Amino acid sequence: MPRDLDHPPRRPGTVTLLGAGPGDPELLTVKAVKALQCARLVLYDHLVGDEVLALLPPGCEQHYVGKEAARHALPQREITALLVRLAHEGRDVLRLKGGDGYIFGRGGEEAEALAIAGVPFQVIPGLTAAQGAAATAGIPLTHRDHGRALVLATGHGREGQPLDLDWSLLARPQQTSVIYMGVAHLPAICAGLVAHGLSADTPAALVERATLPGQRCVEGTLATLPALAADAGIQPPALIFVGEVVRLRALLAPAMAVVAPSGL
Ligand code: SAH
């Protein structure tokens, strides 16, 4: 086929799906920092903090595309369409998400759309919120004696509908369950776990704003946590930890040294 020399095919831009970690900018990976420092165009979600955005170079075009439970700045399908369109225009796009993009970050859907549209992309993983919270709150995610499996689940129900979680998976003994996006449904989640077989005395905790200034942790049992959280006024973003590993916090948290930032 003769080539149209006046209109050479445009090289599509590349999309970088970047996980910015749980909040503390020092928990970014080296690869993430390098990608941030040379970005020209960024689409970012609401869980990406100002200190992370401060690493972008001057002149970098920044677009907030949102993604709070009830208040999407742009519906997901429009975010995905925008990524594809920008890449087809030849722009390199940095798609910035809180935590890890492939863990409740809808990075999977964006990657699927990019693959189908023939847009080259790379994925830079980030620490997920559960890892940040575990490290700073003193709750190991697994432990040979107290938690032999780890389940990351979403506690976000469809609006106006009863919670539809996989209770038999979440209510297994000897495992740690970490529930994302569950604060609004905390009483129903705790009651559901007890109704499906976990003891009401099972240790449970909430970690609010993990790794960020003002991080708080409320600790109790499945029976007591909802009232403790309401008294403390815990707000999203927060994670629910359920399992025997939560007991270790009493020993570990007071013993943890406060390490000064490395200044990297
Ligand atoms: N992709 C993200 C999760 C996005 S879903 C990740 O891998 O961490 C959003 C939910 O993540 C919030 O509702 C909250 O449950 C949790 N979350 C994110 N950042 C958090 C933080 N700093 N502290 C506590 N929970 C957080």
Residues whose N, C-alpha, C, O or C-beta is under 5 A from the ligand:
A	BS01	SAH	P22 G23 G98 G99 D100 G101 I103 F104 G105 L127 T128 A129 I179 Y180 M181 G182 V207 E208 R209 A210 P236 P237 A238 L239
